[in-house]
């Protein structure tokens, strides 16, 4: 069994809002939802603090408890909220939030949980890769993306459109008919995608924040089979390098329209055989 991982912030002068952590039997990935500077969040700690605090709490919970992953996630959200509810406004619609991927190996099975748009790819023996991603945020966002897509990336118009997009999305966060992320409400854990698969059916698992998965699902410069092979042959660092090359080749978001021209990127590959 072998686990390799890499993470890189979008900009060297800004904190990495992704979190990746692992034990011999568990991996946790969180991708914090960045907040434009002109939007308030009600929290004095920030998104990186939230994703790193919740991520480390979940990793400890997976190590110490045999509870279901959704139960551990609910407890982690509640515990993290209690760490700042006395000094931050957790009723604010912009309270820090994050996507979640949890993967745990037991003696015979592999348990997984995915909440929001980070990606889990299972390399199944004698079958196509199984790609697990919660698409509700993307489907909701499609209603509001046009003004942002129409503006040149990095321009003042694009930044203003991004802020309006983020503000509009807040109205759909953690409600029925919208999308679900980890934030302050433990009930969000009940909305996560979950599953179990016999570990002897799985060759490897790739865990990707959307800043890393964009090589496949946004840029279409590889398919999932090719991404798995790249991770195995050259490592997560090379996958992120290829993402950065694509981003730098399109600094205005003309070839690939996107809200974030550069994004924090995290990738891990867990080999089981």
N, C-alpha and C positions, 0 to 999 in steps of 0.2 A: 504494500500500500504506500502511495506517495502523494503528497499534497504540495502544490506550488501555488504561489499567489503573488500578485503585484497590485499596487495602487498608486495613483498619481493625481495630484490636484490639477484642475483646469489651468490655473495660474499660480506661479511660484510664490506670489506675494499674498495669496489668499489661503485660508485654511481648507483642508480637504474635508468635505462634508460627507464623504463615504466612510464606512467602517467595515473592516473585515477582521474576523478573529476565528481561531480554530483550536480544537483539542484533537487528540488521536481519534475521537469518535464523533466530532461535530464541527460544523462550519456555520457561521452566521455572517450575512452581508446585509448592511443597511445603506441606503442612499438617501441622505438628507435632502429635503426639498428646499432649495435655495430661495431666499426672499430678496427681491429687488430692494435697493437701498432706500427708495422712496416709499416703501410700504412698511408699516409697523407690524410687529408680531406679538406684542404684549409680553415678550420674554426677554429678560436682560442677558441670558446666557448665550443664545444663538443656536443655529441649526447644527453646527459641528458638535457642540456640547451635547445636544439632544441625541444625535445619532450615535455618538461614541458612548454616551452613558447608557442608553437603552441597549446598544449592541453588547457591551460588556455584561450587562445585567442578564441578557438572554443567554449568553454563552455560559455564564455561571449556572443559570437555571437548567440548561440542557445537561450540564455535567452532574448536577446534584439531584435531579428529579427524573422519574420515569413517567411523569405526566405527559399527556399529549402535547404536541408543539403549540397548538392553539391555546391550550391552558397556560403554558409557560409564557406565551406572548402576552396574553391578557394580564397575567401577574406582573410581567416586566413593564408593560405600559403603566399599570397602576403604581408600581414602585417608583418608576421614573417621574411620574407626575407628582408623587409625594415629596420628591427631592426639591421641587421648586414652586409648589402651589402656594407657599406662604409668602413668596416674594415676587411672583409673576402672575399675570392675568391669564389664567388658563381658559377663561371663557372667550378670549379674543379669537376671532375666526382665523387669524394668521398664526396661531400657536405653532411652534416648530413641529415638523412631521417627517416621516421617513418611510420608504419602501422597506420590505423585509423579505429575506430568503433565509430559511432555516433548513439544515440538512443534518440528519442524525443516523448513524449506523448502530444497529443492535447486532446481536449474534447472527441473525438470519435475514434481516430486513433493512431497508433504507426508507426512513420516514422523511417527508419533505413538506414544507409550507412556503407559499409565495403570496405576498400581499403587495399589490400595486406593481409597477412596471419594471422592476428588476427581473432578470431572466435566469431560469434554471434549465440546463440542457443535460438530459440523461443519455449517455451513449449506450444504447441497448444492444446486447449481443444478437446478431443475425436479424437486425431490424433497423429502420431509420431512426435517427435521433428523436427523442421525445422532448419537445420544447414546451416549457411551462411558463407562461407569462399572463398576468392579470391585465386584461386590455381595457378595463372599464375607464381608467383615467384617460387613455388615448381616445376612446370613443366619445367621452364627454368633451374633451378638449377640441375635437374636430369642429365643434360649433363656433369656436372663438378664435381659431388660428389664422384665418385669412388676413386680417390686417397686419399681424406679425410677420406672416410669410411674405407679404407684399413689400415690406421694408427691407432695405439693405442691412445685413447683419452688422452690428456695431454702431450703426447710425443712431442719432438721437430719436428718430422716428421709430426705429426698431426697439430701442430701450423703452420708449413710452408705450408702444404696443405690447411689449412683454409685461410691463407692469399692469396694464389693463387686463391682459390675459390672466395673469396670476390672481388678480382681484376677482375676476369673474369666476375662476375655478374654485375659489374659496367657498362660494355659495353652494357648491355641489359636493364638498368634501364630507365624507362620513355620513351620508344620508342615503336612504333608499332611492334608487334611480340615478345616483351619482357614482362616486368612486370611493374607495376605502383605503386609508393609510394608517400607519401607527402614529398617534398623536397623544391625546389626553384621555380618550374614551376606550376602556378595555374591551367594550363590545365590538370594536373594529376587528378583534382577533377572530370572532365568529365568522367574519366575511372572507377570511383568507382561503385560498385554494390549498387543499391538503391531499396527501396521498401516501401510500406505502407500496413498495415494490420489493420482491425478493432480491437480496443483494447479489446473488449469483447470476442474475440476469443482466447486471449492469457492469459494463467495462470501466466507465469513468463518469464523472459528473463535472460540468462546467457551471460556475456561478458567476454571473456578470451583472454589474450595474448597467443602467442604460447608456452611460457614457462609454462603456466598453462594447456592449452589444450592438451599438450603432454601426459597427463595421459590417454587420450582416443586415439588421432590420431597418436601417436608415440609409446607409451608403450603398448597400447591395454589392460590396466588393468581395464578398465570400458568402458561401452558404453555411449552414450549421455544421455539416460534415467537414467542410474545409476549416472552419473555425476550431473544431475539436482537434483536427490534425495539427493545425498551427500551434495550439496550446501544448499538445503532446510533444511535437518535434522541437519547437523553439521557445516555449514558455510563455507565460502571461505577459512578461515585459514586451515581447515582440508583438503580441496582439495590440497592446496599447500603443506601441510605436507606430503601427500601421494606422491606427485610428488617428493619431496626431498628424501623420503625413496627409491623410485625407482632409482633416480639418484645415490644416495650413494651406492646402491647395485650393481651398474654397472659402477664403476669409470673409466674404460678404454673403455667404449663404445663398448663392445663385444656383449652383448645381444641386445642392441639397438644402432645401429650406428647413430651418430649424430654429427653435427658440433660443437655444444656447449654442453659439458658434463653437465654443470649447466647453467641455464638461469634465468634471471629475470622473475618472475611469478606474474601475476596479475589476480584476479578473482572477479567478482561482480555478485550478483543475485538481480534482481528487480522483486518483487512479485506484481502482480496486483489484485490477489484475494486469 
